[in-house]
Amino acid sequence: MSGASVDAFLTVQKRNPSGDWPHLRRLWQETLSAAGWPLDREIKWHGIRKGEVPPALADEVFASLAAAPFTAYVTLLDLELGPEREPDFFGTPEDVYATGLMFLAERFHHLLDAEDDLGLIVVDSRFREDDQPLRRFFADLTKDGTPYMQLPRIIEGLFLGPSHYSIGLQCADLIVAMTANAERGPGQGRGS
């Protein structure tokens, strides 16, 4: 959890299943290589905001994201208004994370239903001890549904991994942080 007034989550919709991720990987790696940025070094929003990532590279990274073969959907949660209006969903940092994941899963399920497709959700691993309750929550969510709907199109359990090993998670992190920053202003996105 960020501690900021907004937390955000993202899902992506593939545009061309046969070529999406190889194209994204190639686009990402070509962008970083052209700028002399090591491929094993993560690009983070706070690094962009603080100037650790050269501005020209940051511009190229966001240009490559704009041209990437997916559509991103971001869910922003207002951590000031949310507890006032829906206190059960915002009681603890774990509740907030679960709420965001629940809303993300619902939106993703609607998207999968419209496409008559199945999908899975991959999440950036936080800490090993925090990941296990999240896995249990998500298993219950996919088995029992949310308070609003069932989720039969989301297959498998929740996949967690460190973002520095995943181009997809790095892209998602940047899109979420950029969206929160654009919507709420600097200092409101994770890692700002």
N, C-alpha and C positions, 0 to 999 in steps of 0.2 A: 504494500500500500504506500502511497506517496505522501500522505499527510497534507497534500494540497487540497484546495476546495473542489477539485474535479479529479475523478479517476476515469479511465477510459479503457475500452476493450475493442478489439477488431476481429472481423471475419472477412475472408476474401472469397470472391466467386471467380471460378476459372472461366475464361473466355474460350479457350481452345485446349481441351484436355490433353490432346496428343503432344502438344509442344510447349505448354506453359512453363513448367519449372526448368527444363533445360534452357529455354530462351531467357528466362529471368536470371538464372545462374550466369549464363554467358554475358548478358547485359550488365549485371552487377560486377562481375570480375573484370570485364573490359573497362568499365568506368573507373574502378579502383586502380587497375594496372596503368591506365593512361595517365593517372595523376601520381603514380609512384607510391601509392598507398599499399602496404602489405596486405595480401588477401586474408591472412590469418588475424588481422587486427580489426576488431569490431568498430563499426561506425555508430556512435551514440549521439542522441539528441543533445545531451548536456555538453558533449564535445564540440558539436556544431555551435551551440549557443555561446560557449566560452572561448571559441576561436582555436581549439585544439585541432579541429578539422579545418583545413584551408577553405576559405569561402568559395573558391572556384570549384573545389571538389564537392562541397556541400551542394552547390547549385547543380552540378552534374549528377549527383546522386538523386536529387529530387526530380531532375529532368528524366532520368532513367526510370524512376518510379512512375512518373506520369505516362511513360511509354510502355510500362510493363504490361504483360498479358493477363491482368486480373482487374477486377473491380473490388475496391475496399469498402467495407461498411464499418463505421465506427460508432460505438455506443458511449456517450459521455454521461457520467453520473454527477449530479450536483451534490457535493458533500455538505453543503450548508442548508439547502432547501429540502433535500431528501429526508433527513432525520425529522424535520418538522412535519412533513406531509405523510411520510411512510416510515415511522420509527422502527417497525419490525424488520425492515430491510436494511437498516443503517445502524444497528446497535453497536456493533464492534467492527474493527477492520476486516475480520473474517466474513462478517455478514455483508459488508459492502462488496468485497471481492466476489462472494457467492451471488449477490444480487446482479452484479455486472455480468458474471458468467451466465446466469440464468437468462437475462435479457438477450445476451449475445446468442445463446443456444436457441431461443425462440425465434429471433430474426433469421438465424441460419437455417433453422428448420423450415420456416416459411419459404425461404429462397430455394431450398432443396425440393420442397413440395412443388413449387412452381416449375422447376426444371425436371420433375419426376426423376430425382437422383438421390443418391445416398452420400453422406459425408462424415468427416471426423473433425475434431477440434484439437489443435496443438497449442499448448500454452508454454510460455517462458517459465522455466523452473525457478522457483524463488529460493527456498532452502529445503533440504531434504525433509526436515521435520514438519515444514508447512505444506509440502506436497501431498503427504499421505491423507490428511483430512480433506484436502481438495479433491483427491481421487475418489474418496468415499462419497463426498457430496455429489460429485458428478455421476458416479455410478447410480446413486439414488435418483438423481434428476432424470437420467435416461431410462431408468426402470419405472419410476412412479410419475414422471412428468413434473411440470411446474404447477403452481396454483392455477394456471390459465390454460394449459394445453399439454398433450402428450408429445413425445419427441421420437417417434419410431424411425425417422429417416437419419438420425445421427447414430452411426454405428461405432462399435468399439468403446473402450474407456477413454479417458482423457490422456492424451500423450503430452508428457512434459519433457523439456530438454533445455539446456543452456543456450541462450541466444548467440553466444559467440561461435557456436558450431553450426548455426542455421541462418542461411541467407533469408529465408522466409520470415523467421522471427525477427531478424534485424529490420527487415522492411516493415513488418507490422509495428514494431516499436517506434520506428521513425514516423510512420503515418499517424499513429495514435498521438504521439507527442506533438507533432506538427498541427494536428486537428485541434487538440486541446488548447494549444497555444493560440491558434487562429480564432477559436471560438471564445476563449476566456481571457486571453491576453498573456503576455510573458509572465512566467512565474507560476502558472496554473497547471502546466502539464508536468507529467512525471519527468524527473531528471532535468528540470528547468533551472 
